[in-house]
Amino acid sequence: MQLKPLGDKVVLKQGAAEETTKSGIILTSQSKEKPQQAEVIAVGPGILADGTEIKMEVKVGDKVIYSKYAGTEVKLEDEEFIVVKQSDILAIVE
């Protein structure tokens, strides 16, 4: 099965949460903060707003930083993804 986003939506795959702090303290699963960096897995076609086509600025394979509370978490075939609007993506990591 494959996710195909609609409109200005983007499917992201998060990296793993940090297991330890910088000082070496091991974190429990409840203390781990989910990273805000992810890889783009799929991109929608874009949208038409007020007669103007809004193109997608990200592409599959890009590493991006997204808003902390953005998107909808989806589990598909034992993998977790996040579906966000393009406007929730803050930056592309180069």
Contact map, one row per residue, 1 for C-alpha under 8 A:
1110000000000000000000000000000000000000000000000000000000000000000000000001100000000000000000
1111000000000000000000000000000000000000000000000000000000000000000000000000000000000000000000
1111100000100000000000000000000000000000010000000000000000000000000000000000000000000000000000
0111110000000000000000000000000000000000011100000000000000000000000000000000000000000000000000
0011111111100000000000000000000000000000011100000000000000000000000000000000000000100000000000
0001111110000000000000000000000000000000000111000000000000000000000000000000000000000000000000
0000111110000000000000000000000000000000000111100000000000000000000000000000000000000000000000
0000111111000000000000000000000000000000001111100000000100000000000000000000000000001100000000
0000111111100000000000000000000000000000001101000000000000000000000000000000000000111100000000
0000100111110000000000000000000000000001111100000000000000000000000000000000000000111100000000
0010100011111000000000000000000000000001111000000000000000000000000000000000000011110000000000
0000000001111100000000000000000000000111110000000000000000000000000000000000000011110000000000
0000000000111110000000000000000000000111100000000000000000000000000000000000000111000000000000
0000000000011111000000000000000000111110000000000000000000000000000000000000000111000000000000
0000000000001111100000000000000000101110000000000000000000000000000000000000000000000000000000
0000000000000111110000000000000001100000000000000000000000000000000000000000000000000000000000
0000000000000011111000000000000111100000000000000000000000000000000000000000000000000000000000
0000000000000001111110000010000111100000000000000000000000000000000000000000000000000000000000
0000000000000000111110000111000100000000000000000000000000000000000000000000000000000000000000
0000000000000000011111111110000000000000000000000000000000000000000000000000000000000000000000
0000000000000000011111111110000000000000000000000000000000000000000000000000000000000000000000
0000000000000000000111111000000000000000000000000000000000000000000000000000000000000000000000
0000000000000000000111111000000000000000000000000000000000000000000000000000000000000000000000
0000000000000000000111111100000000000000000000000000000000000000000000000000000000000000000000
0000000000000000000111111110000000000000000000000000000000000000000000000000000000000000000000
0000000000000000001110011111000000000000000000000000000000000000000000000000000000000000000000
0000000000000000011110001111111100000000000000000000000000000000000000000000000000000000000000
0000000000000000001000000111111100000000000000000000000000000000000000000000000000000000000000
0000000000000000000000000011111100000000000000000000000000000000000000000000000000000000000000
0000000000000000000000000011111100000000000000000000000000000000000000000000000000000000000000
0000000000000000000000000011111110000000000000000000000000000000000000000000000000000000000000
0000000000000000111000000011111111000000000000000000000000000000000000000000000000000000000000
0000000000000000110000000000001111100000000000000000000000000000000000000000000000000000000000
0000000000000001110000000000000111110000000000000000000000000000000000000000000000000000000000
0000000000000111110000000000000011111100000000000000000000000000000000000000000000000000000000
0000000000000100000000000000000001111100000000000000000000000000111100000000000000000000000000
0000000000000110000000000000000000111110000000000000000000000011110000000000000000000000000000
0000000000011110000000000000000000111111000000000000000000000011110000000000000000000000000000
0000000000011110000000000000000000001111100000000000000000011111000000000000000000000000000000
0000000001111000000000000000000000000111111000000000000001111111000000000000000000000000000000
0000000001111000000000000000000000000011111000000000000000011000000000000000000000000000000000
0011100001110000000000000000000000000001111100000000000000110000000000000000000000000000000000
0001100111100000000000000000000000000001111110000000000101110000000000000000000000000000000000
0001111111000000000000000000000000000000011111000000000100000000000000000000000000000000000000
0000011100000000000000000000000000000000001111100000001100000000000000000000000000000000000000
0000011110000000000000000000000000000000000111110000111100000000000000000000000000000000000000
0000001100000000000000000000000000000000000011111000111000000000000000000000000000000000000000
0000000000000000000000000000000000000000000001111111110000000000000000000000000000000000000000
0000000000000000000000000000000000000000000000111111110000000000000000000000000000000000000000
0000000000000000000000000000000000000000000000011111000000000000000000000000000000000000000000
0000000000000000000000000000000000000000000000011111100000000000000000000000000000000000000000
0000000000000000000000000000000000000000000000011111110000000000000000000000000000000000000000
0000000000000000000000000000000000000000000001111011111000000000000000000000000000000000000000
0000000000000000000000000000000000000000000001111001111100000000000000000000000000000000000000
0000000000000000000000000000000000000000000011100000111110000000000000000000000000000000000000
0000000100000000000000000000000000000000001111000000011111100000000000000000000000000100000000
0000000000000000000000000000000000000000000000000000001111100000000000000000000000000100000000
0000000000000000000000000000000000000001001000000000000111110100000000000000000000000000000100
0000000000000000000000000000000000000001011000000000000111111100000000000000000000000000000000
0000000000000000000000000000000000000011111000000000000001111100000000000000000000000000000000
0000000000000000000000000000000000000011100000000000000000111110000000000000000000000000000000
0000000000000000000000000000000000000011000000000000000001111111000000000000000000000000000110
0000000000000000000000000000000000001111000000000000000000001111100000000000000000000000000111
0000000000000000000000000000000000001111000000000000000000000111110000000000000000000000111110
0000000000000000000000000000000000011100000000000000000000000011111000000000000000000000111110
0000000000000000000000000000000000011100000000000000000000000001111101000000000000000001111000
0000000000000000000000000000000000010000000000000000000000000000111111000000000000000001110000
0000000000000000000000000000000000010000000000000000000000000000011111000000000000000000000000
0000000000000000000000000000000000000000000000000000000000000000001111100000000000000000000000
0000000000000000000000000000000000000000000000000000000000000000011111110000000000010001000000
0000000000000000000000000000000000000000000000000000000000000000000011111000000001111001000000
0000000000000000000000000000000000000000000000000000000000000000000001111100000001110000000000
0000000000000000000000000000000000000000000000000000000000000000000000111110000111100000000000
0000000000000000000000000000000000000000000000000000000000000000000000011111000111100000000000
0000000000000000000000000000000000000000000000000000000000000000000000001111111110000000000000
1000000000000000000000000000000000000000000000000000000000000000000000000111111110000000000000
1000000000000000000000000000000000000000000000000000000000000000000000000011111000000000000000
0000000000000000000000000000000000000000000000000000000000000000000000000011111100000000000000
0000000000000000000000000000000000000000000000000000000000000000000000000011111110000000000000
0000000000001100000000000000000000000000000000000000000000000000000000001111011111000000000000
0000000000111100000000000000000000000000000000000000000000000000000000001111001111100000000000
0000000000111100000000000000000000000000000000000000000000000000000000111100000111110000000000
0000100011110000000000000000000000000000000000000000000000000000000000111100000011111000000000
0000000011110000000000000000000000000000000000000000000000000000000001110000000001111101100000
0000000111000000000000000000000000000000000000000000000000000000000000100000000000111111100000
0000000111000000000000000000000000000000000000000000000110000000000000000000000000011111100000
0000000000000000000000000000000000000000000000000000000000000000000000000000000000001111110000
0000000000000000000000000000000000000000000000000000000000000000011001100000000000011111110000
0000000000000000000000000000000000000000000000000000000000000001111000000000000000011111111000
0000000000000000000000000000000000000000000000000000000000000001111000000000000000000011111100
0000000000000000000000000000000000000000000000000000000000000001110000000000000000000000111110
0000000000000000000000000000000000000000000000000000000001000111100000000000000000000000011111
0000000000000000000000000000000000000000000000000000000000000111100000000000000000000000001111
0000000000000000000000000000000000000000000000000000000000000010000000000000000000000000000111
